[in-house]
């Protein structure tokens, strides 16, 4: 079960990285992206919190 959960989290991080790269290259305001993720149906706390940290350049672990 742990491996399944870790795989799901890893895929969510991968999707976030791809989304941030696409947003940056498209000229999207990255500072607005976490708020969009927080309110969107496809958003999650994991995506929102990690988007904020990544955009700010903070890569410290959450644990």
N, C-alpha and C positions, 0 to 999 in steps of 0.2 A: 504494500500500500504506500509506503514512504517513497519508493521509486516512482510510482505513478504520480504522486503529488509533486515531487521534484521535477518531473518531466513537464507537467502542466505549468508550473511556475517558470521554468526555463523557456518554454514556448511563448509565454506571455511577455517575458523580458525581450525575447527575439522580436516579437511583434512591435513592442514599444520602440526598440532601436530602429527598426525599419520605418516606423511611422515618424519618428523624430527626424530621420535622414530625409525622408520625402518632404516633410513639412519645411525643413531648413532649405532644401533645394528649390522648393516652390515659393519661397518668400513668405510663408505663413508666420505670423507673430507667435514665436515659441512661448512667450510669457502667458499667452491666452490659452494655450493648449491644455494645461492641467485643469483649468476650470471647465473646459469643454468635456474632458474625460470624466470629471466628477459628475456632470449632469447628463451625460449620454447613456443610452441603454447599454452600450457595449463597454462602458467604463467600469472600473473597479478601484477599490482602495489601493491595491497593489500597483496598478497602472498610474493612478493619480499621484501617489506619493513618490514613486520612482521617477515619474516624469519631472516633478518639481525638483527633485534632487539632481537628476541628470542635467537638466537645463541650467541649474545653478553651478554645475561643475563639482558637486559634492558626491563622491563615490564611496563614502564611508558605509560600512555595513550597518544594518538596522538592528543587529543583535548585540 
